[in-house]
Amino acid sequence: MIKAAGVGFHPTESKGYGDYVTAVDRESEEVVVRILSSVFPGLAILAEETGGSLPERGWVVDPLDGTTNFSRGFPMVGVSVALLEGGEPVVGAVHAPFLGFTFTASVGEGAHDQTGRRLQLGDPEPRQAVVATGFPFKTPDEIPRLVGTVERVLRRVEDLRRPGAASLDLAFTAAGVFDGFFELGLKVWDIAAGALLVTEAGGLVSDWEGREGLPKNGNIVAAPARVHAALLEATRGG
């Protein structure tokens, strides 16, 4: 549905400060939910636009991650679907419709791209790392915390990127395009599939305090071991 809509400007509705939705968000979610409900009847589904409760066992869906990008014709847009068991992702997929990438993972089976290539992270020196982040535009009170963290990160790594779609930031970290990712205040549908991609590619995922697993507070650090340690130094304020 997203690919059919095409890259270009699309009208938006505001759900709140800096938070937008388009008709394509809703259409994409309807298609994904319909397929999941048909193939896996009875499993709970938490989707961004229609809502629901966070399932211990069930699907979490972001039908269009990067709505602002999409509405402005910037092709960094993803669709993210993950299955949670016990609150942790066990199957996940992130699709980038305008870029032609699809990344999939399942626990113990590794992470792969659309060609079937298995993703395997290296362990670069932090000073040679290019990492990604995002800004907490929905929670302006967190901006000073993020700005201070960005300054500390930039003293530890080579460079920083801000593409604007967390699911793709995580997928590209798993693929080695980025060497790490950190952000504040994300939702489970933003990060569940991407977090699994990173761990199945050999990386670490934690919250900003270093507690491993899918961050329930949405404050995420994802990277191979040495870069993860350097990012944690920064997120902890060190």
C-alpha positions as CSV (number, residue, x, y, z in Angstrom):
1,M,0.0,0.0,0.0
2,I,2.8,2.4,0.8
3,K,4.7,1.7,-2.4
4,A,1.6,2.3,-4.4
5,A,1.2,5.7,-2.8
6,G,4.5,6.8,-4.2
7,V,7.2,9.2,-3.0
8,G,5.9,12.7,-2.8
9,F,3.9,15.1,-0.7
10,H,1.0,13.6,1.2
11,P,-1.6,15.5,3.3
12,T,-1.4,14.8,7.1
13,E,-3.6,15.0,10.1
14,S,-2.1,16.0,13.5
15,K,-2.4,13.6,16.4
16,G,-0.4,16.0,18.6
17,Y,2.7,18.2,18.6
18,G,5.0,16.8,15.9
19,D,2.9,13.7,15.6
20,Y,1.2,13.1,12.3
21,V,-0.9,10.5,10.4
22,T,-1.8,10.0,6.8
23,A,-4.4,8.0,5.0
24,V,-1.6,5.6,4.0
25,D,-0.8,4.9,7.6
26,R,-4.3,3.7,8.2
27,E,-4.5,1.8,4.9
28,S,-1.2,0.1,5.5
29,E,-2.3,-0.9,9.1
30,E,-5.6,-2.2,7.8
31,V,-3.8,-4.5,5.4
32,V,-1.2,-5.8,7.9
33,V,-3.8,-6.4,10.6
34,R,-6.1,-8.2,8.2
35,I,-3.3,-10.5,7.0
36,L,-2.1,-11.3,10.6
37,S,-5.7,-11.9,11.8
38,S,-6.3,-14.2,8.9
39,V,-3.1,-16.3,9.1
40,F,-2.8,-16.2,13.0
41,P,-6.4,-16.0,14.3
42,G,-6.7,-15.3,18.0
43,L,-3.3,-13.7,18.5
44,A,-3.5,-10.2,20.0
45,I,-2.4,-7.3,17.8
46,L,-1.2,-3.9,19.1
47,A,-1.0,-1.5,16.1
48,E,0.0,2.2,16.3
49,E,-3.1,3.7,14.8
50,T,-5.8,1.4,16.2
51,G,-4.2,0.9,19.5
52,G,-4.7,-1.9,22.0
53,S,-2.8,-3.3,25.0
54,L,0.8,-4.5,24.9
55,P,0.5,-8.3,24.6
56,E,2.7,-10.8,26.4
57,R,2.1,-12.9,23.3
58,G,1.0,-11.2,20.2
59,W,1.9,-8.9,17.3
60,V,3.1,-5.2,17.4
61,V,2.8,-3.3,14.2
62,D,4.0,0.1,13.0
63,P,2.3,0.4,9.6
64,L,4.3,3.5,8.5
65,D,7.4,4.5,10.5
66,G,8.6,7.9,9.4
67,T,5.3,9.6,8.6
68,T,6.9,13.0,8.5
69,N,9.4,11.7,6.1
70,F,6.7,10.1,4.0
71,S,4.5,13.3,4.0
72,R,7.5,15.3,2.7
73,G,8.7,12.9,0.1
74,F,11.8,11.7,1.9
75,P,12.0,7.9,1.3
76,M,13.3,6.9,4.7
77,V,10.1,5.1,5.6
78,G,9.6,1.7,7.1
79,V,6.9,-0.9,8.0
80,S,7.7,-2.9,11.2
81,V,6.0,-6.0,12.4
82,A,7.1,-8.2,15.4
83,L,5.8,-11.1,17.4
84,L,6.3,-10.9,21.1
85,E,6.6,-13.8,23.5
86,G,6.8,-13.0,27.2
87,G,7.2,-9.3,26.2
88,E,10.3,-9.9,24.0
89,P,10.4,-10.1,20.2
90,V,10.9,-13.6,18.8
91,V,10.1,-12.9,15.1
92,G,10.4,-9.6,13.3
93,A,10.4,-7.9,9.9
94,V,11.2,-4.4,8.8
95,H,10.4,-3.4,5.2
96,A,11.6,-0.2,3.5
97,P,9.2,0.1,0.5
98,F,10.9,3.0,-1.3
99,L,14.4,1.7,-0.8
100,G,13.8,-1.9,-1.8
101,F,15.1,-3.4,1.5
102,T,13.5,-6.1,3.7
103,F,15.1,-7.4,6.8
104,T,13.8,-10.4,8.8
105,A,14.8,-12.2,12.0
106,S,13.7,-15.0,14.3
107,V,15.2,-16.1,17.6
108,G,18.0,-18.4,17.2
109,E,17.8,-18.3,13.4
110,G,19.7,-15.1,12.7
111,A,18.8,-12.0,10.8
112,H,18.7,-11.7,7.0
113,D,18.2,-9.2,4.2
114,Q,16.0,-9.5,1.2
115,T,18.6,-11.5,-0.7
116,G,18.9,-14.1,2.0
117,R,22.3,-12.8,3.2
118,R,22.8,-13.4,6.9
119,L,23.5,-10.2,8.8
120,Q,26.6,-10.4,11.1
121,L,27.9,-7.4,12.9
122,G,31.5,-6.6,13.3
123,D,32.9,-4.9,16.4
124,P,34.4,-1.6,15.3
125,E,36.4,0.8,17.4
126,P,34.0,3.5,18.7
127,R,36.2,6.3,17.2
128,Q,35.5,4.8,13.8
129,A,31.8,4.3,14.3
130,V,29.0,6.1,12.6
131,V,25.8,6.0,14.7
132,A,22.2,7.1,14.3
133,T,19.8,8.8,16.7
134,G,16.4,10.5,16.7
135,F,15.0,13.5,18.5
136,P,12.3,13.4,21.2
137,F,10.0,15.8,19.3
138,K,6.9,14.5,21.0
139,T,8.4,15.2,24.5
140,P,10.2,18.5,24.3
141,D,11.2,18.3,28.0
142,E,13.6,15.5,27.1
143,I,15.5,17.6,24.5
144,P,18.1,18.9,27.0
145,R,18.9,15.3,28.0
146,L,19.2,14.2,24.4
147,V,21.4,17.2,23.5
148,G,23.8,16.5,26.3
149,T,24.0,12.9,25.3
150,V,24.6,13.8,21.7
151,E,27.6,15.9,22.7
152,R,29.0,13.1,24.7
153,V,28.4,10.6,21.9
154,L,30.2,12.9,19.4
155,R,33.3,12.9,21.6
156,R,33.4,9.1,21.4
157,V,32.4,8.2,17.8
158,E,33.3,9.4,14.3
159,D,29.9,10.8,13.2
160,L,26.2,10.9,13.7
161,R,23.1,10.5,11.5
162,R,19.4,11.3,12.0
163,P,17.3,9.7,9.3
164,G,13.9,9.9,11.2
165,A,12.6,6.3,11.2
166,A,13.7,4.2,14.2
167,S,12.8,0.9,12.7
168,L,15.1,1.5,9.7
169,D,17.8,2.9,12.0
170,L,17.8,-0.4,13.9
171,A,17.6,-2.5,10.7
172,F,20.6,-0.5,9.2
173,T,22.5,-1.1,12.4
174,A,21.9,-4.8,12.1
175,A,23.1,-4.6,8.5
176,G,26.2,-2.7,9.4
177,V,25.2,0.5,7.6
178,F,25.3,2.2,11.0
179,D,27.4,1.1,13.9
180,G,24.8,1.8,16.6
181,F,21.6,3.6,17.4
182,F,20.3,5.4,20.5
183,E,17.1,7.3,21.1
184,L,14.7,8.3,23.9
185,G,11.0,7.6,24.4
186,L,10.2,5.3,21.5
187,K,7.1,3.0,21.4
188,V,7.3,-0.8,21.3
189,W,6.1,-0.8,17.7
190,D,9.0,1.4,16.7
191,I,11.7,-0.9,18.1
192,A,10.5,-4.5,18.6
193,A,11.4,-5.9,15.1
194,G,14.5,-3.8,14.8
195,A,15.8,-4.8,18.2
196,L,15.5,-8.4,17.3
197,L,17.4,-7.8,14.0
198,V,20.3,-6.3,16.0
199,T,20.5,-9.1,18.6
200,E,20.2,-11.8,15.9
201,A,23.0,-10.1,14.0
202,G,25.3,-10.3,17.1
203,G,24.7,-6.9,18.7
204,L,23.4,-5.8,22.1
205,V,20.2,-4.0,22.9
206,S,19.5,-2.3,26.2
207,D,17.9,0.7,27.8
208,W,20.0,3.8,28.6
209,E,21.0,2.4,31.9
210,G,22.3,-0.8,30.4
211,R,19.4,-3.2,31.3
212,E,19.4,-5.7,28.4
213,G,16.3,-6.7,26.5
214,L,13.5,-4.7,24.8
215,P,13.4,-1.4,26.7
216,K,10.0,-1.0,28.2
217,N,10.6,2.8,28.7
218,G,11.5,3.2,25.0
219,N,15.0,4.5,25.7
220,I,17.2,2.3,23.5
221,V,20.8,1.7,22.8
222,A,21.6,-0.9,20.1
223,A,25.1,-1.6,18.8
224,P,27.9,-4.2,18.7
225,A,29.7,-4.6,22.0
226,R,32.4,-1.9,22.0
227,V,30.2,0.7,20.5
228,H,27.4,-0.2,22.8
229,A,29.7,0.3,25.8
230,A,30.7,3.7,24.5
231,L,27.1,4.8,23.9
232,L,26.2,3.6,27.4
233,E,28.9,5.8,28.8
234,A,27.2,8.7,27.0
235,T,23.6,7.9,27.8
236,R,24.5,7.4,31.5
237,G,26.0,10.9,31.6
238,G,29.6,9.7,31.9
